[in-house]
């Protein structure tokens, strides 16, 4: 796969992940999740939003993308675990 295609795929991945993180953040706020979890989701949301506005073909945005995606996914996973632990089983 060529670099421009990689950038397009990464850009699409960032946009989809941003929507997931924003939704998790909203739900975490409403559920009164711990402040550290809300802050982690908020940080990931803000950074994903900023990076999504920048070119990914080089520079600082490109350099931080992989780590940011991993951090955002981990924050969403932490939210899901926290939420599942609070949801009564049927």
Secondary structure by P-SEA (a helix, b strand, c coil): ccaaaaaaaaaaaaaaaaaaaaaaaaaaaaacccaaaaaaaaaaaaaaaaaaaccccccccccaaaaaaaaaaaaaaaaaaaaaaacccc
